[in-house]
Amino acid sequence: MINFKTPELSDRAAATKAVADSGYSGSDASFANIYLLRQKYGTQIALQEGFLFRYYNGQGSRRGYAFPLGSGEPQAALARIVEDAHKSGRPLEFCLVDEPRAQILREYFKTAGADSAEPLLRFEENRGDSDYIYSAEGLATLAGNQYRKKRNHISRFNRTYSDYEIRPLTPENFADALAVEKSWLNIETLGESSDTDCECTCECREAAWAERSEDEKSRLSEYCAIREALENFDALGMKGAVLYIGGIPAGMTMASEILPGVWDTHFEKVIDEYAVNGGYAIINKLFAEKLWATGAHLINREEDINIEGLRKAKLSYYPQTILDKTHAVVDGETLSSHPRDLTCHPERSAQREVEGSSPE
């Protein structure tokens, strides 16, 4: 069987190497995402035989084995997953699989079921899982006619606010970044227990979460992830920035490297009137400039989770690649026979990214 366990910060080096060896640039393989969302999706990992194995116990497309990532041929790793599923009783399904790896699954299970005339895999597409991957140079320079509207947003911002700057995110201004998040989420409405809720284990959160609305759960989940990212900033290999206007924090962003030269933007927030006056365009460009200057060539801005505003905003930056992902279920395995545990892993927050709030 596969020796799955909850992700720990000490796993980062080995997990990152396995991802780099695989060449996979999906945001789900970012170690920061694996770690920060471990409770939300019930994520389990194992590092064996040069491969990173992942199992997600979330909802919908966040359920199942991820494709094993590493340097070797994946057939032996897939055989290990099949064995683990049979011995553990987990459903044999694969989540967040890009097309090249989906083809490997097709070939593997076709061979495994050579005597059957029926396909062994059933694929379920979800456009909301697709990653938007951009040229770092393109986001940093906004050169060309296609970015004319973005340059107009920045011009409007410059006309409206002359006294602004972007500062690197460091321990000295972590509190400013968290203040932006609290203001954006209106976290004060969650009550005085919000900070302590982040410290609870998954089991003891059950009763507290049952008392909250779905909106409260989404906002608190995001707040806890950002707070934990700040608390483990260096250990997670994060970079970030805070946007100040007149010395007051008005925006923040954080990213981490998925594999060499490929960065994943986890959070990007701008508050109040600054958001509608070009704040998102300015923080996006200024932070992309810093990433590009330090060797980034691609920036993954993650999924749109089927929110039309996010999709429109992400497309308006003209992605170099839209990395589609699919969910594959092996024939004979039914989701209803293995019901998901929904108690401790609520739906992914629709507020995790905010490009949809930025004017086009």
matplotlib code that plots the C-alpha trace (Angstrom):
import matplotlib.pyplot as plt

x = [0.0, 0.9, 2.0, -0.2, 0.0, -1.0, 1.4, 4.1, 6.4, 9.3, 7.9, 8.4, 11.9, 11.1, 7.6, 8.9, 11.7, 9.2, 7.0, 10.0, 11.1, 7.6, 7.5, 3.9, 2.9, -0.6, -1.5, -2.7, 1.0, 2.2, 3.4, 1.9, -1.5, -1.0, -0.1, -2.4, -5.5, -4.8, -7.7, -10.1, -9.7, -8.5, -5.3, -2.9, 0.5, 3.2, 6.8, 7.8, 10.1, 10.8, 7.1, 4.7, 1.4, -1.6, -5.1, -7.9, -10.9, -12.8, -16.0, -16.7, -13.6, -11.4, -11.9, -9.6, -5.9, -3.9, -1.7, 1.7, 4.4, 8.1, 11.0, 10.4, 7.9, 4.5, 3.2, 4.7, 3.3, -0.1, 0.0, 0.8, -2.3, -4.5, -3.2, -3.7, -7.3, -8.1, -6.6, -7.8, -11.3, -10.9, -12.7, -10.3, -10.7, -8.2, -8.7, -7.2, -5.6, -4.3, -4.7, -1.1, -1.6, -5.2, -3.8, -1.4, -4.3, -6.2, -3.3, -2.6, -6.1, -6.7, -3.8, -4.9, -8.3, -7.3, -9.9, -12.8, -14.5, -15.8, -13.7, -12.4, -12.4, -15.2, -14.1, -15.9, -14.9, -15.1, -14.0, -13.8, -10.7, -8.7, -5.6, -4.8, -1.1, 0.5, 3.8, 5.5, 7.0, 3.5, 2.0, 5.0, 5.2, 1.6, 3.0, 0.9, -2.6, -4.3, -3.4, -4.6, -7.5, -5.1, -2.8, -5.8, -6.7, -3.2, -3.3, -6.5, -5.0, -1.9, -4.2, -6.3, -3.5, -0.1, 1.2, 1.4, 4.1, 4.5, 6.7, 7.9, 6.0, 8.2, 7.6, 7.6, 4.4, 2.7, 0.1, -0.7, -1.3, -3.6, -5.4, -6.1, -7.6, -9.7, -11.1, -11.7, -13.6, -15.2, -13.9, -15.0, -18.5, -17.4, -16.9, -14.1, -13.5, -12.3, -8.6, -8.9, -10.9, -7.8, -6.0, -8.7, -8.2, -10.5, -12.5, -13.1, -14.2, -17.2, -19.6, -18.3, -18.7, -22.2, -23.3, -21.9, -23.4, -21.8, -20.6, -19.0, -17.3, -15.9, -14.5, -13.0, -11.4, -9.7, -8.6, -7.1, -5.2, -3.7, -2.8, -1.0, 0.8, 2.1, 3.1, 5.1, 6.1, 9.7, 9.1, 6.6, 8.9, 6.5, 7.0, 4.5, 3.9, 1.7, 0.3, 0.2, -1.7, -0.8, 1.0, -2.1, -2.3, -4.7, -3.8, -1.8, -0.6, 1.2, 2.8, 5.1, 7.1, 5.6, 8.7, 11.7, 10.6, 6.8, 5.1, 1.6, -0.4, -2.4, -3.9, -4.5, -6.7, -7.4, -9.9, -12.4, -12.5, -8.9, -10.3, -12.6, -10.0, -7.4, -5.9, -5.9, -4.3, -1.5, -0.7, -0.8, 1.7, 4.0, 4.3, 4.7, 7.6, 9.3, 8.8, 10.0, 13.1, 14.0, 13.7, 10.0, 8.9, 5.4, 2.7, -0.1, -3.1, -5.1, -8.7, -11.9, -14.0, -16.9, -17.4, -18.2, -16.6, -13.4, -13.4, -13.9, -11.1, -8.6, -9.3, -8.8, -5.1, -4.7, -3.3, -0.5, -2.1, -5.3, -4.4, -7.6, -8.0, -10.4, -11.8, -11.4, -13.3, -12.4, -15.4, -17.1, -16.3, -19.2, -19.0, -22.3, -20.8, -18.0, -19.8, -17.6, -17.1, -18.3, -18.2, -14.7, -14.0, -16.5, -16.7, -13.8, -14.4, -15.7, -13.7, -10.3, -9.5, -10.9, -10.0, -13.8, -14.0, -11.5, -13.0, -12.2]
y = [0.0, 3.7, 5.2, 8.3, 11.0, 14.6, 17.0, 18.6, 21.5, 19.2, 17.4, 20.5, 19.8, 16.2, 17.1, 20.0, 17.9, 15.3, 17.9, 19.5, 16.1, 15.6, 19.0, 19.4, 23.1, 22.7, 24.8, 21.7, 20.6, 23.7, 22.6, 25.7, 24.7, 21.1, 22.2, 25.2, 23.3, 20.0, 20.3, 21.7, 18.8, 16.1, 15.9, 13.0, 12.6, 10.0, 10.3, 6.9, 5.5, 9.0, 9.9, 12.3, 10.5, 12.5, 11.6, 14.2, 13.6, 16.7, 17.3, 17.0, 17.1, 17.4, 13.7, 10.8, 10.1, 12.7, 11.5, 10.4, 12.9, 12.1, 11.4, 7.8, 5.9, 6.2, 2.7, 1.2, 4.2, 3.6, -0.1, 1.0, 3.2, 0.4, -1.9, 0.8, 1.4, -2.3, -2.8, 0.5, 0.4, 3.8, 4.3, 4.0, 7.5, 10.2, 13.9, 17.0, 15.1, 17.1, 15.7, 14.3, 12.3, 11.4, 9.8, 7.8, 6.6, 5.6, 3.5, 2.0, 0.9, -0.3, -2.6, -3.7, -4.6, -6.0, -8.7, -6.2, -4.5, -1.7, 1.4, 1.1, 4.9, 7.4, 11.0, 13.9, 17.4, 20.5, 23.7, 25.4, 23.3, 24.7, 26.7, 29.9, 30.2, 33.4, 34.6, 36.4, 38.9, 39.6, 40.3, 42.4, 44.6, 44.6, 45.3, 45.1, 46.1, 43.3, 44.9, 48.3, 48.2, 47.1, 50.0, 52.3, 50.9, 51.6, 55.1, 55.8, 54.5, 56.8, 59.8, 59.0, 58.0, 59.6, 58.6, 54.8, 52.1, 48.4, 46.9, 43.3, 41.2, 40.7, 40.0, 43.7, 44.1, 40.7, 42.5, 44.9, 42.0, 40.4, 43.6, 43.8, 40.3, 41.1, 44.2, 42.4, 39.5, 41.7, 39.2, 41.1, 39.9, 36.4, 37.3, 37.2, 33.5, 33.7, 33.7, 30.8, 28.8, 28.5, 26.6, 23.9, 20.4, 19.2, 17.0, 19.7, 22.2, 20.2, 21.7, 25.2, 24.9, 23.6, 26.8, 29.0, 29.9, 28.7, 32.3, 32.4, 29.1, 30.2, 33.5, 31.9, 29.1, 31.6, 33.8, 30.9, 29.8, 33.3, 33.6, 30.2, 31.2, 34.3, 32.3, 29.8, 32.3, 31.2, 27.5, 27.5, 29.5, 32.3, 35.7, 38.6, 42.3, 44.9, 47.8, 51.1, 54.2, 57.2, 54.9, 52.8, 49.1, 48.8, 45.5, 42.3, 39.4, 36.1, 33.5, 30.4, 28.5, 25.3, 24.3, 26.3, 29.5, 28.7, 30.7, 30.2, 33.3, 32.1, 35.3, 38.8, 41.3, 45.0, 46.8, 49.6, 52.1, 51.2, 47.9, 49.7, 52.3, 50.0, 48.5, 45.0, 45.9, 47.8, 45.2, 42.4, 44.3, 45.4, 42.0, 40.3, 42.7, 41.5, 37.8, 38.3, 40.1, 37.2, 34.6, 33.7, 32.9, 31.6, 32.6, 30.3, 32.3, 29.2, 28.4, 30.4, 27.8, 28.4, 31.9, 34.0, 37.2, 35.4, 33.6, 36.9, 38.6, 35.8, 35.6, 39.3, 38.8, 36.4, 33.2, 31.5, 28.1, 27.0, 23.8, 21.7, 19.0, 16.1, 13.6, 9.9, 7.1, 3.5, 1.5, -0.4, 2.1, 4.3, 7.4, 6.6, 3.4, 5.5, 8.6, 11.7, 13.0, 16.5, 17.5, 19.0, 19.9, 22.6, 23.7, 25.7, 29.4, 31.4, 34.3, 32.7, 34.8, 38.2, 39.0, 39.1, 42.2, 44.0, 46.0, 44.7]
z = [0.0, -0.2, 3.1, 3.0, 5.6, 6.2, 4.4, 6.6, 6.0, 6.0, 2.9, 0.7, -0.7, -1.7, -3.1, -5.0, -6.6, -7.7, -9.3, -11.0, -12.3, -13.8, -15.5, -14.5, -14.0, -12.6, -9.5, -7.6, -7.6, -5.8, -2.4, -0.9, -2.1, -1.0, 2.5, 3.0, 1.7, 3.4, 5.9, 3.3, 1.0, 3.4, 1.5, 2.1, 0.4, 0.2, -1.2, -2.4, -5.1, -6.4, -6.9, -5.1, -4.5, -3.4, -2.3, -2.0, 0.2, -0.8, -2.8, -6.5, -8.6, -5.4, -4.7, -5.6, -6.4, -8.2, -11.0, -9.5, -10.2, -10.5, -12.8, -13.7, -15.9, -14.2, -14.8, -11.7, -9.7, -11.2, -10.3, -6.7, -6.7, -8.0, -5.3, -2.7, -3.8, -3.6, -0.2, 1.4, 0.0, -1.6, -5.0, -7.9, -9.3, -10.4, -10.0, -11.6, -14.5, -17.5, -21.0, -21.4, -18.2, -19.0, -22.2, -20.0, -17.9, -21.0, -22.3, -18.9, -18.1, -21.7, -21.3, -17.9, -19.3, -22.7, -22.6, -22.2, -25.1, -22.9, -21.9, -18.4, -17.7, -17.5, -17.8, -16.2, -17.4, -15.3, -17.1, -13.7, -12.8, -15.7, -14.8, -16.7, -17.4, -18.7, -20.0, -17.1, -19.6, -21.0, -17.6, -16.6, -19.8, -21.0, -24.5, -27.6, -28.7, -26.8, -23.5, -24.4, -21.9, -19.1, -19.8, -19.7, -16.2, -15.1, -16.5, -14.6, -11.4, -11.9, -12.5, -9.4, -7.0, -7.2, -3.9, -4.1, -4.0, -3.9, -1.2, -0.9, 1.6, 4.7, 8.4, 8.9, 6.8, 7.3, 9.5, 6.6, 4.2, 6.8, 7.3, 3.6, 3.7, 6.7, 5.1, 1.8, 3.5, 6.1, 8.5, 11.6, 11.0, 11.9, 15.5, 18.0, 17.7, 14.1, 14.9, 17.2, 14.7, 12.5, 15.3, 15.7, 14.4, 11.7, 14.2, 16.8, 14.1, 13.2, 15.8, 15.2, 11.5, 11.7, 13.3, 10.5, 7.2, 4.0, 3.3, 6.8, 6.2, 2.9, 4.2, 7.3, 5.3, 3.1, 6.0, 7.8, 4.6, 4.2, 7.9, 7.8, 4.6, 6.3, 9.4, 7.2, 4.6, 4.1, 4.8, 1.9, -0.4, -0.8, -2.3, -2.1, -2.1, -0.4, -2.3, -0.4, -1.2, 0.8, 3.2, 3.8, 2.7, -0.1, -1.7, -1.3, -3.3, -2.7, -4.9, -4.8, -7.3, -8.7, -10.6, -11.7, -13.5, -13.1, -10.3, -8.9, -7.7, -4.7, -3.5, -4.9, -3.2, -3.5, -1.3, -1.4, -4.2, -5.3, -6.8, -9.3, -10.1, -11.6, -8.4, -9.6, -12.9, -11.1, -8.5, -11.1, -13.3, -10.6, -9.0, -12.3, -13.0, -9.8, -10.6, -14.2, -13.0, -10.8, -13.5, -13.8, -17.3, -16.6, -14.1, -13.2, -12.0, -11.1, -11.9, -12.4, -10.5, -12.9, -11.8, -14.9, -13.6, -12.9, -16.2, -18.1, -16.1, -16.6, -20.3, -20.6, -19.8, -22.7, -21.2, -23.0, -22.0, -20.5, -18.7, -18.7, -16.1, -15.9, -13.3, -14.3, -12.7, -13.4, -14.7, -11.9, -9.3, -8.2, -6.2, -4.4, -2.9, -1.4, -0.1, 0.5, 4.0, 3.7, 7.3, 7.6, 4.0, 2.7, -0.9, -2.3, -1.5, -4.4, -2.9, -3.1, -6.2, -7.0, -10.6, -11.3, -9.2, -11.4, -14.2, -17.6]

ax = plt.figure().add_subplot(projection="3d")
ax.plot(x, y, z, "-o")
ax.set_aspect("equal")
plt.show()
